[in-house]
Amino acid sequence: MKLLVVEDEAPSAAALKRGLGEEGFAVDVVTNASAADEAVAVYEYDSIILDVRLPGGDGFSLCRRWRERGLTTPILFLTACDDIADRVRGLDLGADDYLVKPFAFEELLARVRALVRRGPAAQPSPELRVGDLVIDTARRRVTRGARIVPLTAREYQILEFLARNVGRVVTRTVLWEHVWESDAVPDSNVVDVYVRYLRNKLGREPDLIRTVRGGGYVLEDPAPHGEEPTDGGA
């Protein structure tokens, strides 16, 4: 899951990027209204954490503009002002949640996870199931059958994104854009390498991830397919 953090205070931005990254999110950080507007126009995010007071504008204006353009991405406002009128204004403009600084990171994390579950890729339960694979998104715990599958943060991000798009072909480009930070340098082979790692850890009897030649990957219930894994065994 990919998040946009719009925060002009460098220590807060760094702490959010680090903490959310450790929890398995790909995090882009921008520090002003113009950069936030540009990021939203170029990239697709699963949720936006938006400070109210920003250089070059304010979070309220950004939220209103984005909603008028039809953006449905969940938005969580951050503000140092504990004023009921501001909260009401933010929610009326289309924000989904509101958190007053200072806050506990655990509360922010819980709210972000709740917003992601209610977003465009929403699932009614924090558990995603594909065949005998169970992904507990609240605890980031993956099991297949009776076996716990230990995954790195990046492997987990890929698996959760595929699971939220179960049965659909996800291209390498889409995987890259949703799982890696936007300032990462693209590597033509890195997605295939991580998918191969993921396949090996999940087990291939049967394989839950199918390679679509010239397309990408699809996570689905095991079933006979003519396609064989390509791209060097990925």
C-alpha positions in Angstrom: 0.0 0.0 0.0 1.3 3.4 -1.0 0.8 6.6 1.1 1.4 10.2 0.5 2.5 12.2 3.5 2.2 16.0 3.1 4.1 17.5 6.0 6.4 20.5 6.1 8.1 19.9 9.4 11.2 17.8 8.6 11.4 15.9 11.9 7.7 14.9 11.7 7.9 14.0 8.1 11.0 11.8 8.6 9.4 10.1 11.6 6.2 9.3 9.6 8.2 8.0 6.7 10.3 5.8 8.9 7.5 4.5 11.1 5.0 3.8 8.3 7.8 2.2 6.1 8.6 -0.2 9.0 4.9 -1.1 9.0 5.0 -2.2 5.4 3.9 1.0 3.5 5.6 2.6 0.6 5.7 6.3 1.6 6.2 9.4 -0.5 6.8 12.7 1.4 6.3 16.2 0.1 6.6 19.4 2.0 4.4 22.0 0.3 1.0 22.4 -1.4 2.4 22.6 -4.9 4.4 19.4 -4.6 1.4 17.6 -3.1 -0.8 18.7 -6.0 1.8 17.5 -8.5 2.2 14.1 -6.7 -1.5 13.4 -6.6 -1.8 14.3 -10.3 1.0 11.9 -11.2 0.7 8.9 -8.8 -2.0 6.8 -7.4 -2.1 6.5 -3.6 -4.1 4.3 -1.2 -4.3 7.1 1.4 -3.1 10.6 2.0 -1.9 12.1 5.3 -2.3 15.8 4.9 -1.1 18.6 7.2 -3.5 21.6 7.4 -0.8 24.3 7.4 1.6 24.2 4.5 3.9 26.5 2.6 2.3 27.8 -0.6 -1.3 26.9 0.5 -3.2 24.9 3.0 -4.6 21.4 3.4 -8.2 22.5 3.3 -7.8 24.1 -0.2 -6.0 21.0 -1.4 -8.7 18.6 -0.1 -11.5 20.7 -1.7 -9.7 20.9 -5.0 -8.9 17.1 -5.1 -12.5 16.2 -4.2 -13.8 18.6 -6.9 -11.6 16.8 -9.4 -13.1 13.5 -8.4 -10.3 12.1 -6.3 -11.7 9.4 -3.9 -8.4 8.5 -2.1 -9.0 8.5 1.7 -7.5 11.7 3.4 -6.4 12.0 7.0 -5.9 15.6 8.2 -3.2 16.4 10.7 -3.3 19.7 12.6 -1.9 21.3 15.6 -5.2 23.1 16.2 -7.7 21.3 18.4 -10.7 23.4 17.2 -14.0 21.8 16.6 -14.8 24.3 13.8 -11.6 23.3 11.9 -12.5 19.6 12.3 -16.0 20.2 11.0 -14.6 22.2 8.1 -12.1 19.5 7.1 -14.7 16.8 7.2 -17.2 18.9 5.3 -14.6 19.4 2.5 -14.2 15.7 2.1 -11.6 14.5 4.5 -12.2 11.0 6.0 -10.5 11.5 9.3 -8.8 14.1 11.5 -6.0 13.8 14.0 -4.7 16.5 16.3 -0.9 16.9 17.0 0.7 15.7 19.1 -0.5 12.1 18.6 0.6 8.6 19.3 2.0 6.8 16.3 0.0 3.7 17.1 -3.2 5.8 16.8 -2.2 7.2 13.5 -1.3 3.7 12.2 -4.7 2.3 13.3 -6.5 5.2 11.5 -4.5 4.8 8.3 -5.1 1.1 8.2 -8.9 1.7 8.7 -8.9 4.2 5.9 -7.0 1.9 3.5 -9.6 -0.8 4.3 -12.4 1.6 3.3 -10.6 2.9 0.2 -11.0 1.8 -3.5 -9.2 -1.5 -2.8 -11.3 -2.0 0.3 -12.1 -5.4 1.8 -14.9 -5.9 4.4 -12.4 -7.8 6.7 -8.8 -7.2 7.6 -8.2 -10.8 6.5 -7.5 -11.5 2.8 -8.0 -15.1 1.7 -6.9 -16.8 -1.5 -7.2 -20.5 -1.5 -5.4 -21.7 1.6 -3.5 -18.4 1.9 -4.6 -16.1 4.6 -3.2 -12.5 5.0 -4.0 -10.8 8.3 -3.5 -7.2 7.2 -3.9 -5.8 10.8 -1.0 -7.9 12.0 0.8 -8.3 8.7 0.8 -12.0 9.3 0.7 -14.5 6.4 -0.2 -18.2 6.7 -0.6 -20.9 4.1 -2.4 -23.8 5.4 -1.0 -24.4 8.9 2.3 -22.8 8.1 3.3 -19.3 8.9 5.1 -17.6 6.0 7.8 -15.1 7.1 8.1 -12.3 4.6 10.2 -9.2 4.3 8.4 -5.8 4.3 8.8 -5.6 0.5 7.6 -9.1 -0.1 4.6 -8.5 2.1 3.7 -5.3 0.3 3.7 -7.1 -3.1 1.6 -10.0 -1.7 -1.0 -7.7 -0.1 -1.3 -5.6 -3.3 -1.8 -8.7 -5.4 -4.3 -10.0 -2.9 -6.3 -6.8 -3.0 -6.4 -7.3 -6.8 -7.1 -11.0 -6.7 -7.9 -12.6 -10.0 -6.6 -9.5 -11.9 -3.5 -9.3 -13.9 -1.1 -6.7 -12.3 1.6 -5.4 -14.5 5.2 -5.0 -13.4 4.8 -1.2 -13.8 1.7 -1.1 -11.6 3.5 -3.2 -8.9 6.5 -0.9 -9.0 4.3 2.2 -8.7 2.3 0.9 -5.8 5.0 -0.9 -3.8 8.1 1.3 -4.3 8.5 4.9 -3.3 8.2 7.3 -6.2 11.8 8.5 -5.9 13.2 5.0 -6.3 15.1 4.4 -9.5 13.2 1.8 -11.6 15.0 -1.5 -12.2 13.7 -3.7 -15.0 14.4 -6.9 -13.1 13.7 -6.1 -9.4 10.0 -6.8 -9.5 10.6 -10.3 -11.0 13.3 -11.0 -8.4 10.9 -10.1 -5.5 8.1 -12.1 -7.0 10.4 -15.1 -7.3 11.4 -14.7 -3.6 7.7 -14.5 -2.7 6.8 -17.6 -4.7 9.5 -19.7 -3.1 8.4 -18.7 0.4 4.7 -19.3 -0.3 5.5 -22.7 -1.9 4.8 -23.7 -5.5 2.7 -26.8 -4.9 0.4 -25.4 -6.2 1.7 -22.0 -7.2 -0.7 -19.2 -6.2 1.0 -16.6 -8.4 0.6 -17.0 -12.1 2.8 -15.3 -14.7 1.0 -13.8 -17.7 3.5 -13.5 -20.5 3.7 -9.9 -21.7 1.3 -8.9 -18.9 2.5 -9.3 -15.4 1.3 -11.4 -12.5 -2.0 -12.6 -11.1 -2.8 -14.0 -7.6 -5.6 -16.6 -7.7 -6.9 -19.8 -6.3 -4.8 -22.8 -7.5 -6.1 -24.2 -10.8 -4.5 -25.8 -13.8 -3.1 -23.3 -16.3 -1.1 -23.5 -19.5 1.1 -20.7 -18.5 4.4 -21.6 -16.9 6.5 -19.1 -14.9 8.8 -17.1 -17.1 11.4 -14.4 -16.6 14.1 -16.5 -15.2 11.9 -18.6 -13.0 10.0 -15.6 -11.5 
